[in-house]
Structure formats: structure tokens, C-alpha cells
Amino acid sequence: MFVYIIRRSIAAVFLLLVVSAITFAIFFLLPRLAGGTVDQLAAQYVGKNPSKESIEAVKQNLGLDRPLYEQYGEFIKGLFVGRDFAFGPEPTHCNAPCFGYSFKRHVEVWPEMLDRLPVTASLAFGAAVVWLVSGVATGVISALRPGSFFDRLSMSVALAGVSLPMFFTGILSLALFVYGVPLFTNAYVPLTENPVKWFQGLVLPWCTLAFLYSALYARLTRAGMLETMGEDFIRTARAKGLRERVVVTRHGLRAALTPIVTIFGMDFGLLLGGAIVTETVFSYAGVGQFAYQSIVDNDLPNLLGVTMFAAFFVVFCNLVVDLVYAVIDPRVRVS
């Protein structure tokens, strides 16, 4: 087990380096391959209607005219020890982990994301619990009673959940349950200030976000359970006289959880990276809304920081998934 954990951890570190290199190439190499120039890239740090002198100063001070491998080395170094930007009369220091420095807003990217992370984390954790419990439970019941009224109804609702876009269900829920019948509030209150208002403000975003994901999980769980419950080891467990609840939970559901764990790691990592649509619809100042505003403002350092932040979380969640595999299915330990 220990060797398996070490091997997966080393692979995750290597994957993080690959992801960082690809992300850096997307922002700095692809524009050049598409015909862009260093001057055009430097102009994004200056603002509207930049002068030639300011563009040239940005190129030299930020090192944009240096080889890409040197720029990438400075970027990786900044993640661990920070870096200095010679932008202006005095150098600007970016503390580690330095995901970048927004010269349009004159702030570091990482503290900005860190301030917004509690909003995104609250939204992601709560929605994950809702969609995981509701989706898996619905899928199991539907698989145990195929063709029943509950099965048909739940799969119809799941089809609607997969088909309807997030912005539509979010706006509809606001119109019905906030502005129509005011059952919920549409304001985020930190958990440390008022837990009750924190919960009330997040119930609607949780349910709206979980509606899409729980539909996917219900359909996937149902398909996995239908396949698993027909296996020989399930018939053997029943022949031994085990209770049906034990057969379903310890044998059937455990074997069907592998694909659920796989997509859960991906979905949860992406949500922590920033639920852009949900946070924008509900006007919650999380990492997702920060990414949206950076796109609108064409703030390149912010976009690069959010992209790296989301990528790191996805890789980390996949590492956790690999470790959970060893608990669910011991056969993966020797793979």
C-alpha cells in the first residue's frame, strides 16, 4: 500500500509539471504560433491605447522578450519562492506562491483568489454532498426496481437535469424562490459570522448546481448497479444467506462505485477551480466570478493564475481518487 501511494504521488507531481508547462504554453507560446507578437502580448499589461515606450518598458521589465524556457523557469520559481517584477520605478515583489501579478489592478493574484476561495469551497462542498447522496441513492433505488414508476420518473428528471443548462435553472430558481416566493436569500454570509444565514444563502445554489450533477450520477449509478447485481458474486452472496441490504451495499454498490469515484474527483476538482456560471448567476464573489471578471477585463495574469489553480486542484483530486481506489478495490494496488 505504501509503495502504491508513493508511486501515485510521484506521478501526480510529474503531472503537475506537465500541466503547468502546457498552461504556460497556451498563454505565451500559442499566441506567437498564431501570428501574435511580443508587443501585442506586452500591450495586455499596459491597458488601452498604450504607447510604444510603455510597451517596450513592459517587454524589458517583465522579461517577455526573453526565451520562453527562461520565462517558464521564472514562473515555476515564483510558485515556490516568489518573484520580483521590475514594473515601475521600484521592483514589485510577489510572495510565494506567486500565481502572477495583476498590473491593471496592482494586486497579487494568489491573495485575490484566496479571499474568494471560501465562497467557492462552500458552494462546491455543499453541492457535492447534495448531488452525491441524491444521485447515488436515486440510481441504486432505480436499479433495484427497474421499470417501476420511480425508475421512470427519476430517469425522466435526470434527463431534464442533463439537458437544461446551468444558467437557465439558476435564473429560474431565483425567479421562483427568491423574487417570487421568498423562501431563500441570495446573499453569501461567511460561515464564521452566521452559520444559519450561511446555510440559507447557499441552499439554492447547492440545489441548482447539484441538479445537473445528480442527474449524471443517478444514471451512471443505475447502469453500474444493473450490471453488478447480475454478477456471479452477487448470487453467491445471496446463496450464503446474507441480508439483501448487505448484498446491495457491501457487494453491489461497492463494485459499482469505481466510475462514480472517477468522475467525482474530476467534477469536484473543477468546481473548486471555479464554478463560473453558478457564481455569476447568483452574484457570489468566488473564484469563478473572479475568472469571469478577468476575462471581461482581459487581465492575463489573473486568467493564468485561475487556470493554474484549477489545474492543480483537478490533479490533486485525481490523486485522492487513486488512493480511494485502493480502499474500494484492493486489486488496483498491484497495478
C-alpha positions in Angstrom: 0.0 0.0 0.0 2.8 2.4 0.9 4.6 1.8 -2.4 1.3 2.4 -4.3 0.9 5.8 -2.5 4.5 6.8 -3.2 4.2 5.8 -6.9 0.9 7.7 -7.4 2.3 10.8 -5.6 5.3 10.9 -7.8 3.1 10.6 -10.9 0.9 13.4 -9.6 3.9 15.7 -9.1 5.2 14.9 -12.6 1.7 15.6 -14.0 1.6 19.0 -12.2 4.8 20.0 -14.0 3.4 18.9 -17.3 0.1 20.8 -16.7 2.0 23.9 -15.7 4.1 23.7 -18.9 1.1 23.2 -21.1 -0.8 26.1 -19.4 2.2 28.4 -19.7 2.5 27.4 -23.4 -1.2 28.2 -24.0 -0.8 31.7 -22.7 2.6 32.6 -24.1 3.5 30.2 -26.9 0.2 29.7 -28.8 -0.3 33.4 -29.4 3.1 33.5 -31.1 2.3 30.5 -33.2 -0.9 32.1 -34.2 1.0 35.2 -35.5 1.0 37.3 -32.4 4.0 39.4 -31.5 5.6 40.1 -28.2 4.4 43.7 -28.4 0.8 42.5 -28.6 1.4 40.4 -25.5 3.0 43.2 -23.6 0.1 45.6 -24.6 -2.2 43.4 -22.4 -0.3 44.5 -19.3 -0.5 48.2 -20.0 -4.1 49.0 -20.7 -6.0 50.8 -23.5 -4.1 52.8 -26.1 -0.6 52.0 -24.9 2.4 54.0 -26.2 5.4 52.4 -27.8 7.6 53.4 -24.9 5.3 51.8 -22.3 5.1 48.5 -24.4 8.9 48.4 -24.7 9.3 49.0 -20.9 6.9 46.2 -20.2 8.8 43.8 -22.5 12.1 44.5 -20.7 10.8 44.7 -17.2 8.7 41.5 -17.4 11.2 39.6 -19.5 8.7 39.0 -22.3 11.5 39.4 -24.8 13.5 36.6 -23.3 13.3 32.9 -24.4 10.2 31.0 -23.3 12.1 28.5 -21.2 13.6 31.3 -19.1 10.2 32.8 -18.6 8.8 29.4 -17.6 11.6 28.9 -15.2 10.9 32.2 -13.5 7.2 31.3 -13.3 7.9 28.0 -11.6 10.4 29.6 -9.3 7.8 32.2 -8.3 5.4 29.4 -7.2 7.9 28.3 -4.6 10.0 31.3 -3.5 8.1 34.3 -5.1 9.5 36.6 -7.7 10.1 40.3 -8.4 8.6 42.3 -11.2 10.6 45.3 -12.3 7.5 47.2 -13.3 7.7 50.9 -12.4 10.4 52.9 -10.5 10.7 50.2 -7.8 10.5 46.4 -8.1 7.2 44.8 -7.1 7.6 41.6 -5.1 5.1 38.8 -5.5 5.1 36.5 -2.5 5.1 32.7 -2.9 3.0 31.0 -4.2 3.2 33.6 -6.9 0.5 32.8 -9.5 1.1 36.2 -11.1 0.6 39.9 -10.5 -2.2 42.0 -12.0 -0.7 45.2 -13.2 -4.1 46.5 -14.2 -5.3 46.3 -10.6 -1.9 46.4 -8.9 -2.5 43.3 -6.7 -1.1 39.8 -6.4 -3.3 37.1 -8.0 -3.0 34.5 -5.2 -4.3 36.7 -2.3 -7.2 37.7 -4.5 -8.1 34.0 -5.2 -7.5 33.1 -1.5 -10.0 35.7 -0.4 -12.6 34.3 -2.8 -11.9 30.6 -2.1 -14.2 30.3 0.9 -17.2 31.2 -1.3 -16.3 28.6 -4.0 -15.3 26.0 -1.4 -18.7 26.4 0.4 -20.5 26.1 -2.9 -18.5 23.1 -4.0 -18.6 21.1 -0.8 -22.3 21.6 -0.2 -23.3 20.9 -3.8 -21.0 17.8 -3.9 -22.8 16.4 -0.8 -26.2 17.0 -2.3 -25.5 15.6 -5.7 -23.5 12.6 -4.4 -26.1 11.5 -1.9 -29.2 12.2 -4.0 -27.7 10.9 -7.3 -26.3 7.6 -5.9 -29.4 6.9 -3.8 -31.7 7.5 -6.8 -29.5 5.4 -9.0 -29.5 2.5 -6.5 -33.3 2.5 -6.0 -33.9 2.7 -9.7 -31.6 -0.2 -10.4 -33.3 -2.3 -7.7 -36.7 -1.6 -9.2 -36.2 -1.3 -12.9 -39.2 -0.4 -14.9 -41.1 0.9 -11.9 -42.8 4.2 -11.6 -40.0 5.6 -9.5 -37.5 4.4 -12.0 -39.2 6.1 -15.0 -39.9 9.3 -13.1 -36.3 9.6 -11.7 -34.7 8.9 -15.1 -37.0 11.5 -16.7 -36.0 14.1 -14.1 -32.4 13.1 -14.7 -32.7 13.6 -18.4 -34.2 17.0 -17.8 -31.3 17.8 -15.4 -28.7 16.8 -18.0 -30.5 18.7 -20.8 -31.2 22.1 -19.1 -28.2 24.5 -19.0 -27.0 25.8 -15.7 -27.8 29.4 -16.3 -31.4 28.6 -17.1 -32.0 26.6 -14.0 -30.2 29.2 -11.9 -32.2 32.1 -13.2 -35.5 30.1 -12.9 -34.8 29.2 -9.3 -34.0 32.8 -8.4 -37.3 33.9 -10.1 -39.3 31.3 -8.2 -37.8 31.0 -4.8 -36.2 34.4 -4.2 -38.1 37.1 -6.1 -41.4 35.1 -6.4 -41.9 33.2 -3.2 -39.1 34.5 -0.9 -38.2 31.1 0.6 -34.4 31.6 0.3 -32.0 34.5 0.3 -29.5 35.4 -2.4 -26.6 36.7 -0.3 -23.5 35.0 0.9 -22.7 35.3 4.6 -19.4 33.8 5.8 -19.8 30.7 8.0 -17.9 32.2 10.8 -20.2 35.2 11.0 -23.6 33.5 10.9 -23.9 29.7 10.2 -27.7 29.9 9.8 -27.6 32.7 7.2 -24.6 31.0 5.5 -26.7 27.9 5.1 -29.8 29.8 3.9 -27.8 31.7 1.3 -26.3 28.6 -0.2 -29.3 26.2 -0.3 -30.5 27.4 -3.6 -27.1 27.5 -5.4 -26.4 24.0 -3.9 -29.6 22.6 -5.3 -29.2 24.3 -8.6 -25.7 23.1 -9.1 -26.4 19.6 -7.8 -29.4 19.3 -10.2 -27.1 18.8 -13.2 -24.6 16.6 -11.5 -27.0 14.4 -9.5 -28.7 13.6 -12.8 -25.5 12.3 -14.3 -24.6 10.3 -11.1 -28.1 8.8 -10.9 -27.9 7.5 -14.5 -24.3 6.2 -14.0 -25.1 4.5 -10.7 -28.2 2.9 -12.2 -26.3 1.5 -15.1 -23.5 0.2 -12.9 -25.8 -1.4 -10.4 -27.8 -3.1 -13.1 -24.6 -4.7 -14.4 -23.2 -5.5 -11.0 -26.4 -7.1 -9.5 -26.3 -9.7 -12.2 -22.8 -10.9 -11.5 -21.9 -14.3 -10.1 -20.5 -13.0 -6.8 -23.9 -11.3 -6.0 -25.7 -14.6 -6.5 -23.1 -16.3 -4.3 -23.6 -13.7 -1.6 -27.4 -14.3 -1.7 -26.9 -18.0 -1.6 -24.8 -17.7 1.6 -27.9 -16.2 3.3 -26.7 -12.6 3.6 -29.4 -9.9 4.0 -30.4 -8.1 0.9 -29.2 -4.8 2.4 -25.7 -6.2 3.0 -25.7 -7.7 -0.6 -26.6 -4.3 -2.1 -24.4 -2.0 0.0 -21.3 -4.1 0.7 -21.1 -6.1 -2.5 -23.2 -4.4 -5.3 -22.7 -0.8 -4.5 -19.1 -1.1 -3.7 -18.3 -2.7 -7.0 -20.3 0.0 -8.8 -18.6 2.9 -7.1 -15.4 2.9 -9.2 -16.8 5.0 -12.1 -18.6 7.2 -9.6 -15.3 7.9 -7.7 -13.6 8.7 -11.0 -16.0 11.4 -12.2 -16.4 12.7 -8.7 -12.7 13.6 -8.5 -12.9 15.4 -11.8 -16.1 17.3 -11.1 -15.1 18.3 -7.6 -11.7 19.5 -8.8 -13.3 21.6 -11.5 -15.7 23.1 -9.1 -13.0 24.1 -6.6 -11.3 25.7 -9.6 -14.2 27.9 -10.0 -18.0 27.4 -10.6 -18.1 30.3 -13.1 -21.7 30.0 -14.3 -23.3 29.4 -10.8 -21.3 32.2 -9.1 -22.1 34.6 -11.9 -25.8 33.8 -11.9 -26.1 34.2 -8.1 -23.6 37.1 -7.9 -21.3 35.3 -5.4 -17.8 36.7 -5.3 -16.0 33.3 -5.7 -13.1 32.1 -7.8 -15.5 31.5 -10.7 -16.7 35.1 -10.8 -13.1 36.2 -10.4 -12.3 34.3 -13.6 -15.3 35.7 -15.4 -14.3 39.3 -14.5 -10.7 38.6 -15.5 -12.0 37.5 -19.0 -14.1 40.7 -19.3 -11.1 42.9 -18.2 -8.7 40.9 -20.4 -6.4 40.6 -17.3 -3.9 38.0 -18.5 -2.1 37.3 -15.1 -5.4 36.7 -13.4 -6.5 34.3 -16.1 -3.2 32.4 -15.9 -3.4 32.2 -12.1 -7.0 30.8 -12.2 -6.2 28.3 -14.8 -3.2 27.0 -12.9 -5.2 27.0 -9.7 -8.0 24.9 -11.3 -5.5 22.5 -12.9 -3.7 21.9 -9.6 -7.0 21.1 -7.9 -8.0 18.7 -10.6 -4.7 16.8 -10.4 -4.9 16.8 -6.6 -8.4 15.4 -6.7 -7.4 12.7 -9.1 -4.6 11.7 -6.7 -7.1 11.3 -4.0 -9.2 9.2 -6.3 -6.3 6.9 -7.0 -5.8 6.4 -3.3 -9.6 5.8 -2.7 -9.4 3.1 -5.4 -7.0 1.2 -3.2 -9.7 1.1 -0.5 -12.7 0.3 -2.7 -10.9 -2.2 -4.9 -7.6 -3.7 -3.5 -6.8 -5.1 -6.9 -5.5 -1.7 -8.1 -2.7 -1.8 -5.5 -0.8 -4.2 -7.7 -1.4 -2.3 -10.9 
